[in-house]
Amino acid sequence: MIPWLTDRPFFPPVEHALVEPNGLLAAGGRLTPEWLLAAYRRGIFPWYSAGEPLLWWSPNPRLVLQPAAIRISRSLRKVLRSNRFEVRVDTSFETVLRECAAPREPGGGTWITSEMQAAYCDMHELGYAHSVECWRDGRLVGGLYGMALGRAFFGESMFSRESDASKVALAHLARFLERREYAVIDCQMTTAHLLSMGAREVPRREFCAGLARWTHEGEPPARWNNEALVDIDWT
């Protein structure tokens, strides 16, 4: 059994999360800024489908990527050098969110419910949630979004309408965060794609111990500026 959360953002210790399904910690609560900030600082994130109660997760192990450790393949580096895509940050957050929420296949569902979209748009207005966008010929063709607290970035979702667009977005995110001395990109769940780009699994206790420091360091929340993308060297 998992606890049902009520009227205040008080989460059980992450060590109480279930082993199967991996990381399920609690249900209930709300998707307000107060709840989301309390959750992310503890290594907890919301994830549920329409028709389900609000569910909170903290999987073990946790997949993380240190910005400086991103692995750029020879083929991806060639794409980055070609400037095929124009990369921007925080210019079309809501559109990136909608694209990430779109079903991956006809008739499929999404965990990025309308309530989740509204919550992360609120966090974007407060300077916590951000998007990295790939544009081509004036069209948004790929990107990602996530949450930034202190020196930790929590990746939420990415999408791609053209080959390599989401990889290009992730590569630019890593360089952007490296310049700002971020400690970690939280990838949440393990995938072969992220492992191939340099992510690694760490014990949950190690990850959460780091968050206790990182989320209280660095710059205050604010909209990101595209000037930080200038002069990134892909040689």
N, C-alpha and C positions, 0 to 999 in steps of 0.2 A: 504494500500500500504506500502511496505517496500522500503528503499532506496537502490540504486545500488552503490556499492563501486567501485572506479576506481583505481588510481595509487598510493595511499598511505594508510597506515593502520590507518585510522581515522574512528572509529566506533561511531554510535549514542549511546546516553545513553541507558543502558539496560532497563530502565523503559519504553522505547518506543517499546519494543518487543511486539508482538501480544499475545493476550490471547488465540486465536485459529487460527492456531496450537500453542500450548503453547511454547512461547519462541522464535519464529522466529523473528529475528532482522534485517537482511540485506542479500543482495545477491551480488555476484561479488567478486572482490578482488583477492588475490593470496594465495598460500599455501607455502610461503617462511618463513624462520625463523623469519624475522622481523614481518610479519603479525601474525604468530602463537603466538609469545611471547606477542605481543600487545593484542591479543584476550584473551589468557588465564589469563593474569594479570587482566583483566576486568570481568572475569567470563563468557567468550564467547568461544564457540567451533564450529568447522566446522562439518557439518553433511549433507550429500546429497547422492543421488544415481547416478549411471552412466546415462548420458543423461540429467541430471538436471544441472542448474547453481550451482556454489559454494554457499552454504547457511550457514549462521552463526546464532547460537542459544544461548539463555540465559533463560532457563525455570524458572518459579516461581510456587511453591517453588522449592528448590534445595535439592536433596538427598545427605547427607554427612555422613561420618563415621569417628569418632575420633579414631585414631589407638588404643588407650588404651581401647576403649569401645567395641571392637569387641566381639561378642557373639559366643563362641565355644560350640556347643552342645556336649552332652555326646558321641554320636556316632562319631562325627568328631574328638573329642579329642582322642578317641580310635584309629582312623586311623592315626592321627598325631604321637601318641606314637609308633605305629607299624613300623614307618619308611618305609612304603610301597613304598613311592616315594622319590627319591633324588631331592632335591630342589636347584636350582641354580638361580643366577641373572645375566642378561646381557651376557650370553654366546651364545645365539642363537636368538637374537632379530628379525632378518628378518624372520626366520622360524616361530616364534610365531605370527608375523604380518600376514604372509600368512595363517596360520591355523585359525586365528581369522576372516580373510576375506573369508574363504571358506563358500559357502552357507550352511545353516543349514539343508536344505532339497533339494532333487533332483530338478533341474530346478529353484531353488531360486536365488535371487540376493544378493547383498552385498552393504553396504554403504562405505566399506573400498576399495575404487576404487584404480586403479593403481597409480593415482596421489597422493592419500592420503598415500599409502604405501611408495612412493618415498619421500614424505615430512617428514614422521615420521622417516624414515631411516636417513635422513639428520639430524633431531633433535637428533637421537641416537648418531650419530657421533660427534655432538656438546656437548654431555653429558646431554641433557635434557630429552630424551625419554628412558624408561627402560622397561625391561621384567623380569618377575618372571616365572620360568619354572619348571614343574614337569616331571621328567624322571623316566622311569622304564625299567630295562633291556636294557639300552642304547637307548631307544626310547623316544622321546618327546611326552607325552600323555596329557598334559594340561598346562595352563599358562594364563598369562594376560600381558597387556602392558599399559603404560600411560606416562604422562608427569610430571616431577618434576620441580617446580619453587620455590626456597627458601624453606619454610616449608610447602608447599602445594603439594599434589600429585593428579593429575587429571586422574582418571581411564578411559580408553577408551574402552577396550573390553577384553573378556576372552573366552577361549575355553576349552573343555574337551573331551578327547577320552576314558577316563576311569572314572568310578564313583568316585566322590569326588575330582578329580584332581584339578579342578578350585577352589574349596573351600579351599583346602590345599594351593594353591598358594596365595589366598587372606589372609589366616591366617598368612602365613609367611610374606607377604607384610606388614600387620599391625604391626607385632612384629618388623620387620626390621625398619619401619618408627618410631615406638615408641622409639626404641633405639636411633634414630637420632633426636628425639624431633620434629617431624613433627606435625603440628597442625591439619591437616585434610586430609582425602581422599575424593575427589569429586567423587560421584557416578553418577552425572548428572541426570539420569532419575530414577523415583521410580519403583522398582520391589519388589514383595513379597519375593524373594530370598534374596535380600540385606537387606530388613527390618528385616528378620529373623536372620540376622547376626549382627544386632546392628545399622544399618544405620537409620538415622532419617531425616525428612524433616525440612528445615529451610527456612525462608523468603529470597528471593533473595537479598534484601538490606542488611540483616545481613551477608550473605555469602560474598558478594562483599566488604563490609566494612572490613571483616577479611582478604580478599585477598590483600587489599591495604597495609596491614602490612606484612602478611606472605610471600608474593612473593618477598619481599625485605630483608628477614631475612635468617639465616641459611647458609649452605655451598654453594660455587660456583658450577656450573654444572660440573659433572665428571662421568666417568663410575663407576658403583657400583661394590663393591668387595664382593665376597662370604664369606669372613671371618666374615662379620656381621651376618651371619646365624648360626654361630657356637654357641653351648651351649644354644640354645633356649629351655626353659623348658616348656613342655606341661603337667606337672602334675597338 
